[in-house]
Amino acid sequence: MSNAVVCIMEIMMRMTRLAVTGAVIMLLIMTMQVGAAPGTPEVVDSVDVSDVPASFPLGFSLLTHGKRQFVAFYDKDHHMVVAQRDIPGRSWQFRTLPEKVGYDSHNYVTLAADADGFLHLSGNMHVSPLVYFRSREPWDITTLERVPSMVGREEDRCTYPQFMRGPHSELIFHYRSGSSGKGNEIFNVYDPGTRRWRRLLDAPLTDGQGKMNAYMSGPTAGPDGFYHLVWVWRDTPHCSTNHDVSYARSRDLVHWEAADGQPLRLPITPETGGSVIVDPVPVKGGLINGATRVGFDSANHAVVTYQRYDAAGKTQAYAARFQDGHWFSKAVSRWDYRWEFSGKGSIIFQVGLGSARPVGPGRLGLWYSHVKYGVGILIFDEKTFAPLGMEPAKPDRPPALNRPQGSFPGLQVRWQNDTGKSDQPGVRYALRWETLPANRDHQPTGPVPPPSRLRVYAFKG
């Protein structure tokens, strides 16, 4: 994540304005196409949704299913709203829900659909009672209604809601129960036949035993048939107390094992030990939650990426892989910069990392965003992890769209990728809007920008 594209969840992976409609939209699209660099994705459409708060960043949700498209967001008055349209229609149907957000960037909103098309929505939670809505009819936002509980326990202090698909496409919901430095990760699974939730696991997946909590990335379905999970432990609400990069995997999300194949007894705790620990980074060792990822090399082996301080105290990108019975890790950057972070609340990321992936014979690439070194791809040797240099990142959208269009000082562009899939070959969708940077979840004390225009863009290429 860069300072221009910072979003608290992936996460997790960060004005003054006139409405642009009709012929003006087509002119804007044609202008971007003419000015786009070779290989840059083409904008094939854009549709305005609504005005949204620009004074602080907050995660929204975009879900496309065939010709149906849904957006869950907070409007300019901070009300939770769901919008629905039929592609290629340009008008939206709106449903305002009885939820209102303050200024907490943790309180994103997330939307999913089960196998029968019933919509599920959760959000506006930061150590708060469960907020959950479900539709009475398939694909119909007008029938969304509040469901007071899922299973009826450990639902009074919820944060970080996430919907995902299990190995048999079952709908799974997981969240943190508790608070920063003192919480457990809870997994539920949905039964579409009874329209009821139950615990997927008899115990929490992770449990800090009242002393800490796990900040997770994943579980991520890998090409090897496993779900891969990486996390860091944090002792207190202060982000400098992150420590111990950790890893586990599972084929069914129920039975978990360490990297060496040894079964793990749930919950996983700080005392689990063994090959669960990827790198024993100490407190104040430069490890930030929300920036630990899992990728894969050309042999489909998991490669964990994260950032920490090196021996000289500089912030570096690290890659780790389990091989020869132990975790091998190495710095894959040579940056001359130290990112010193501390405190509570949502912070602005000065360094962000993606997931490792093959970029050529014997080479792995890792996307990065850096306050000093810009945006690019770290290239390193697939076998030894020796750094090989940095290359420009291929743009995934026209560069002009990454520049704020509002005139208010400090505005940054936010993007949210589609969690669904269009039925148009080669077309992908994303949400775009603009806000000020994160403000430790506090209400702005100075002048604030007018609302930003939330817009859906369609890209091809």
Number of C-alpha atoms within 10 A of each C-alpha: 26 20 21 23 22 26 30 23 20 17 17 17 21 26 23 13 13 10 12 16 13 9 9 11 16 15 13 14 16 15 12 18 16 9 12 18 13 8 12 18 20 21 23 17 15 22 20 19 22 20 19 22 26 25 24 24 30 28 24 24 21 23 23 24 18 13 14 18 23 26 26 25 29 26 22 17 13 15 17 22 20 25 20 22 18 16 16 11 10 11 14 18 14 18 17 18 16 10 13 14 18 14 19 21 25 23 26 27 26 25 24 24 21 19 11 11 15 20 22 22 23 23 28 28 22 22 20 17 17 25 22 19 20 22 20 14 14 16 20 17 23 17 16 23 16 16 13 13 16 19 12 11 8 16 21 16 17 26 28 26 26 22 21 17 14 17 13 7 10 14 21 21 22 20 20 29 28 21 19 24 23 20 27 29 24 23 22 18 21 18 13 15 7 7 9 11 18 15 17 18 16 13 16 19 21 22 23 21 16 13 15 23 30 31 27 25 23 18 19 17 17 17 13 13 13 19 20 25 21 25 29 28 27 27 20 18 18 15 24 22 23 28 25 21 28 24 23 24 26 21 17 13 18 12 13 24 18 19 23 16 12 12 14 17 13 18 19 22 19 19 8 14 12 13 20 24 22 26 20 12 19 15 16 17 20 27 27 26 24 23 25 28 25 27 23 19 19 15 9 14 16 25 22 26 26 27 25 24 21 18 7 8 15 17 24 23 23 23 25 21 23 17 11 8 9 14 17 16 18 17 22 25 23 16 15 12 15 17 17 14 17 15 13 14 17 19 19 20 25 17 24 25 25 20 21 25 21 20 16 11 9 13 20 26 26 26 21 22 22 19 15 11 13 12 21 18 21 23 25 25 17 21 11 13 21 15 18 16 14 19 14 11 15 14 14 13 21 19 14 12 14 16 13 19 18 22 11 18 11 14 23 25 22 24 23 20 18 20 16 17 17 19 13 11 8 9 16 20 25 20 22 21 25 31 30 22 24 25 19 18 19 14 12 14 7 6 8 16 21 18 22 26 25 23 19 23 18 19 20 17 13
